[in-house]
Amino acid sequence: MSPRLCVAGMPLSVGFDRIDKELQSIIQNSEIIIAEEKKTAHRVLARSGCRGRDFFLLNEHSDLKSKLSIVDKVSSAGLSCFFSDQGTPCVADPGYDFVDMCYDRGVDVFSFPGPSSITTALSLSGFYAEKFYFAGFPPREKSSRKKFFDKLFSAEDTIVLFERPYVMKKLVDELVVSKKRIAVIYNLGMKDEKVIRGRPKEIANELKNMPKAPFVVILEGVK
């Protein structure tokens, strides 16, 4: 049997009570499990009836040597499964180069489609989204970051961007100069999901009081 790798989408809810039975079956039958973080991996495996199973971590701390080591294992196995913490792997998450290397080694890569925080946030924003631009994470370096936001503020397309929860206060200060309406959606798919909409100056104080939780920012575009 030729090696196969399932790139699996995870529920946006961190309770993992929504893991599809088909995906549970894939996880149960996989020889190699690759996850982004230990805590999530343990929860997913427990929910899938695989408590105590060994797994490999692949995240932003993984170097080329460790990725190649996992590729070797995947290419020598039958079925393997790769999932990130929430949503779909490789979209503003580590792993695209790992998947690329798997293809080069003759691995049959297939998907188990899951939720996307990008499209979910767009649907909640109420903004024009027949076309949009995904900007990913802003650069960390000060001058590059300024250029990044200058470009976004002058763009006409609706824009989706991510940022780390602990940088929210800094992000609010950067967004205040924009005259565009924005939507900040956090804890997507969870019981305390919340959408905050308005012009940055109008909602700045509310945003600064947000909890340190996963969020997506939408900048309204021109129809």
Salt bridges, closest charged atoms under 4 A:
GLU60 OE2 - HIS61 NE2 3.51
ASP72 OD1 - ARG105 NH1 2.74
ASP97 OD2 - LYS67 NZ 2.61
ASP108 OD2 - ARG4 NE 3.52
ASP150 OD2 - LYS146 NZ 2.91
ASP157 OD1 - LYS131 NZ 3.83
GLU163 OE2 - ARG145 NH2 2.72
GLU163 OE1 - ARG164 NH1 2.88
ASP173 OD2 - LYS169 NZ 3.88
ASP173 OD1 - LYS208 NZ 3.63
GLU174 OE2 - ARG145 NE 2.57
GLU206 OE2 - LYS194 NZ 3.56
GLU220 OE1 - ARG181 NE 2.78
